[in-house]
Amino acid sequence: MLGRLKLGNEWRFLSRQPLVWLALAGAVIMSAVMAGGSPAPSGSTPAEALLRVNLFIPAFILPFLAAALGPTVFLREVEHDMSEIVGSYPMTVTHWLGVRLGSCLIVLVAACALAQLAMLATLASADPAAVPALTLQSLGWLLVIHAPACLIWSCLLARLSCATGHPGILYFAAGFGWVAYIALAMLTGTPLIGGSYVAWEPLRQALIIFDPYAITALVNPMPENGLLQSRAANIALGRIAWLAVCLWMLRGIIDLPARSRREEKAGKIENPDRSLLPDVVSRLPGWARHVGLHLRHVMRDRAFPLMVGGWLLLLGPEVYSGLSYAEPLAQVDPDSRDALNRVMWDIVPIAAALVLLYAADRVCRMYGAVRMHELVAATPYRSWLMVGVQILALWTVAVFFLALAGLAVVAAQLAAGSPIELWEYMLQLGLALPQLLLFGMLFAAVHALIRLRFAANLVNLLLVILGFTSLAPSLGFHHPLWRPLASPLAAPDHYWGFESSIAGYAPFLVFWSAVCLALVLLGMVLNHRGMAFRQMYWRSALRHPAIALVLTLAVGSAIQGRLIHVAFADEGLLVSPDERIAQRADYERNYGQWDAVAQPDVAAVRFQIDFHPSLRSAQLRASMTLVNRTKVPIEQVLVGRNQIPWDGDVRMGDAALVQADARLGQDIFRFQRAMQPGETRELSMAALFRQSGLVTASMPLVLRPTFSSLPAHALLPVIGFEREFTLRDPDLRRAQGLPERQLTPPSQLPPQSARLSADLANIETLITTEKSDHAIAPGELVSSWQANGRNHFLYRSEGAMRNLPAFYSVPWRPQTWKAGPIALEVHAPQRLSADDPNLRAMRDTLEWLGSEVAPYQSRTLRLIAVPEAGLSGYALPQTVLLSHRLAIRAYPTADAGFSQAYRRAAHETAHQWFGHMIGHGIPEEHGFLVESLTKYAELVIVERHEGGDAMQALVAYEWDRYRGARLDLAAPVAPLIDAEESEDMYSRATLVFACLRQQIGDEPILKALRAITSQGETTGRPVRSVDFVDALIEAANPMAEGTIRALLLDRAPLPVTLAKSGCNLNDPQFLAR
Amino acid sequence: MLAIRNLSKTYRGAVRALDGLELDITAGMFGLLGPNGAGKSTLMRTLAGLQLPDQGSIHFDGVSVLDDPFALRKRLGYLPQSFGAYPYIGCRALLRHMAVLKGLPDSIETQSEVDRLLELTNLTHHARRPVSTFSGGMRQRFGIAQALLGDPALLILDEPTAGLDPEERLRLYNLLSQLSDDRIVLLSTHIVDDAEQLCPEVAIIVGGRISARGGTELLVKELDGCVWQGSAEPSAQSGAVLLNSAYRQGVQIYRYFSRTCPAAGFEAVRPNLEDRYFLEMRGCEVGAC
């Protein structure tokens, strides 16, 4: 059988094709890069990480391999004009198919195996002992995922090759297969790329079986009832179904000769004179006729109607299905901005670049493809006109597909009954177009400069890959200019439109325009005119008048590039992740000994802040009062930079700077006179923060006209050695030569000697901003006035508060409400109604926790709606930050059962207790006391105010999230109070507290919370999770101790723990679905 | 023996490429002459099983080619009018690759056969170079070499001398003559000189039909005494048929077909195959001689 496949003979051919080796090498490099930047969540086991990176092989690598190898394997005769010769050889279709399919399959599987090997080598370096297990697992994935995927691709390529005989169709199929699968993955919550969510559950259910790569079944939780409960059975069923599809495709190939004979007899042969561009073309001027000719060559390609169809098919359903999506169980009333945002800033640019990549090959190699290149090259047809015509043709293609994208979005909006705003379309399409036009220019220039068609296409493909993927950063090239034609422009939102990124659009566009224009001019001068030979000597080229313009543009782009570079460097954005890691390692190495050196605490901070939102800048001046709360004199103080680096002035009263470490941002001050216990000293700092806007805004430091945020807690100098700034990841520590970090899990923490007061400070702020803005700071607003055309505000804390100051400037007047004695201050673009879910949640939480646990510690609680800048919700002392889209625009879907906005607002409000009252002071205690207890508060508040059904819906939602995050529900877990994974801290905690409430009720839990809160107040020491466990055991019925210990301290899998505690996941009383 | 009966093929637009063509060909060199668009390549492709006729039959040694094209392909060597070559793969490796495709074993014997053909087509010195980088003549020699793989019983060569320099052309003549001893070598060409030098039998195809067929010498002999040459045009009343006019060393020479001397100054000349070819092109009956 194998002999009949003549594999040796195929190898004789394939082994001599550079493309085959390039494809194999590319697969290996991409895999190593992907594995290096492992997409698995941190803390994943090597086996989980291996599965996650393995998913990239079919989703990201196989389509490229298919496009690269398909024509070589199946259409080599057509591509190289050998059809007649080979067609006269004594090979049956079945035999031919066997040989080609076999070789295609073997090469693809080999590529996958090599890719796996690269992944294995990368991942195993972190854990050599796991190599045998990982190897076995890799073999399993090869059999279950990759080999069937290779078979599907091979059959599809064979079918399309035989049906069309056109390489373009194969390229199209590969590109479409790639983008469509990613779109499907995004819609079904498959974690291939960020932003995935389950937008359409029936689709996810269908893909559990019919996913061609079986990824959906591998990474998603299986349904808990019904026919699809067994993961293995679903995968097997899917593989069998796809095998049947493959056989059907192959059967079609074997039938093709007979069918084409029938069609030939029936006169169904395509009319070669058919024209898609009618007579209009002949009436156009010369250059336009040339453009028309090139366009006709693109449009008459068989791949073109498929591209148009595929384009509409890709965009229309994507927009329609996710038009109103806000987050799971929440939706918005969508408008054109929401609709366009679905596709315009991720799918459209990359898909359009791929379309242009293909169109560039058709347009720029048209004469070669029809074997007229020599004739045309011999005519006096000017090279500049030749390239110019090609660019115009590509621009037309770009405009056509962009307009088509707009039409697809309009159609989706009409189908969904969403209002259509013409201006939004003009704005978004208009801003998206320049990048595509530049791609057209770049591709044409590359084709004009590079004689070899294959090499030119490869370079263009590389440009697309560099532009749209994280390949360059993965290879260590972090500079933004390594992403060809990229600009920071991102999707607009309803808070501030394009403000997060528009400032960086023009500078990047100018740079890339100059680069592209220079390359186009160079291409016009050095154009090979389709010939395999150089058409001009270098010395002649250098004398060409256009070269002066090329040099001018090159200098211009270099200057613009330099400006961008300097702006990035000034904002500290050019420090690579590797350098950051090295700095953190050096910080520990060089300054670790300061952990044991007595250092003063910050007792008070006086700020003077000047916001200049329209200039994207802010001046920060701070005077910090340091107090020696130790029992020994302090002679030296280590003053270091915080999480966000800045250049500015730091001075210490009565102290001299004895060492300044600019790289690590650490200064050592020696006091003239040692600081005695109880004594205070002043440290002052001043810095100007300015954002160029070249980077898309992201929290926490944002300086924009409509929203400015200055997170002083991440900017103020740090006194002494900060353990939180050292490396935690064991692999990174090992790689940096650091000793293993001894982290004590919360369950084993001894009683603490640290003082809560170390985290507290009196804060006073004089803050100014532009006259149209309102400024916000921690503490109570003492007074406000206008002077010098600016608004001034004086804030002061009433006593020591958690030292996490952050300042904001927004153009909205504050809306004030009351929650008992507490003032609720809302800063949002639109006025909230009295029954707004956020306000209700804040009121309900303040009331319940204030009465049941401890009084709220301030007179004001603020809600600041924030734009889309990477934050859904966050809590600072006295301040709750909530995403404007999720908190204010979104509302629950019909089947939600509870309101995400209400839940989130309650959650963030509850952090005023869990996080800012207890849960700080011990670095190890950042999980249970902060997040898990907040989830408990969420449960109770939702039940008290939204009803039992809403609470049960919330529990069911968290159970689904937990199952989605944990592939293996039967694996042991860390005790809940020690857990650091988000699915444990949030989702598992919800289920555990739901069970605890069912088993012991709320009263013992509230008693325990009251006990640890008052313990913190009375002792002045931070409380531990074990203090809560002890208090709970003491407060509860002695019979419940086992349940409490099992739920909070046990390592058994969650379903086991719940069952052991009497909470049955199948009991509708516990988990209603 | 190759027997072609009533072979017809019409392309879209009513272009009749083959029109009830009938032909029997036995072992030896057989020339197929015809102008561009006469249907030669269609016939060649149809014989090679690459294209289906609308009607008719083709039998090779009693086996229907249309019903069982593989029976013929196993014994066929085919050189199309134009072809390309896979890139990057050297000439010898490509020949061996194609030999296996043709059904030859992937063995040392096949390698020897490949080397012999390289020698025969004078490509030994270029055996490692990719065929895609060959000049037109070299590529044509490669095409001939691949056609000869497997010692085919039927060799179909469509314009084999295109692009060959005189020396290579002569070499090919000799090679084909040797090969034609025990097999059919079907040579399609519009270069009459090729057919006259090589083929003991020829057929002239015009408008998809065989307008003349027979021994080369006989076809020429039928014109004996009817071909006249002179340097002036005779009057229209003479009834003579112009075969061709050409400048020879600056003087325009006319050749006419006529039973009698068409005009003063004309003299009877020895006819050649080109005269017969032009006569068939003009649609004249030889019987008129």
Contacts between the chains, C-beta under 8 A, distances in Angstrom:
chain1	res1	chain2	res2	distance
A	6	B	100	5.6
A	6	B	101	7.8
A	6	B	106	7.1
A	8	B	100	7.9
A	8	B	106	5.6
A	9	B	96	7.9
A	9	B	97	5.7
A	9	B	100	3.9
A	9	B	101	7.1
A	9	B	106	5.8
A	12	B	89	7.8
A	12	B	93	5.8
A	12	B	96	6.7
A	12	B	97	5.1
A	12	B	100	7.9
A	13	B	86	6.8
A	13	B	89	6.1
A	13	B	93	8.0
A	13	B	94	8.0
A	13	B	97	5.2
A	16	B	88	5.1
A	16	B	89	4.3
A	16	B	90	7.4
A	16	B	93	6.5
A	17	B	87	7.8
A	17	B	88	5.7
A	17	B	89	7.6
A	18	B	88	6.1
A	76	B	86	5.8
A	80	B	84	4.2
A	80	B	85	6.0
A	80	B	86	5.0
A	80	B	87	6.8
A	80	B	132	7.2
A	81	B	82	7.0
A	81	B	83	5.5
A	81	B	84	2.9
A	81	B	85	7.9
A	82	B	83	5.7
A	82	B	84	5.6
A	82	B	85	6.6
A	82	B	86	6.8
A	84	B	45	7.1
A	84	B	48	7.6
A	84	B	50	6.0
A	84	B	78	7.3
A	84	B	80	3.9
A	84	B	83	6.0
A	85	B	78	6.6
A	85	B	79	7.8
A	85	B	80	6.2
A	85	B	83	5.4
A	85	B	98	7.5
A	85	B	143	7.3
A	85	B	146	6.4
A	86	B	98	7.5
A	86	B	101	6.4
A	87	B	48	7.6
A	87	B	49	7.8
A	87	B	50	5.0
A	88	B	48	4.4
A	88	B	49	6.7
A	88	B	50	6.2
A	88	B	73	5.9
A	88	B	76	5.8
A	88	B	78	3.9
A	89	B	73	6.1
A	89	B	98	7.5
A	89	B	101	5.0
A	89	B	102	4.9
A	89	B	103	7.5
A	90	B	70	5.0
A	90	B	73	3.9
A	90	B	74	4.2
A	90	B	76	7.8
A	90	B	102	6.6
A	90	B	103	5.2
A	91	B	73	8.0
A	91	B	101	6.3
A	91	B	103	7.8
A	92	B	70	6.5
A	261	B	52	6.0
A	264	B	52	6.6
A	265	B	54	7.8
A	267	B	12	7.1
A	269	B	12	5.9
A	271	B	12	6.6
